[in-house]
Amino acid sequence: MSDTVRTLADHARPAWDLFREAFPAAEITDLITDLLHLADIDSDTDGTDVLDRATRDWEAERSDPSSAAG
C-alpha cells in the first residue's frame, strides 16, 4: 500500500474515530451506510449516485494514488 493511500485513509480516520466513540460496536460499513443516508438528505444527489462516484474514485486512487484529489 502506498504512502498516498495511507494518507488518504488518514483523512477519514477522525470521522471514523468519532463514529466508533458514539457507536462502539459499529463497523466501518455502518458509517458508510449512514453517510449515504446523509447524502440522500443533504446533497443534490442521492446516496446511490454518491456511492457510484465514490466507488469510481476509490478504484482510480487504488490503481493510481497520484490521481487523488486530496
C-alpha angles and dihedrals in degrees: 000000000000125000088243092058090048089051091050090050090050089057088065096041097090091054091047092048092051092047092050090048090055094039109026095183093051124124123211089254088063091059092046091049092050090049089054090052088050089052089053089057106030107033137068090245134043133259093261092058091045091050092049092050093044091050091052091047092047092049092049093048092049092052095039113017091185089068091069115123091211 
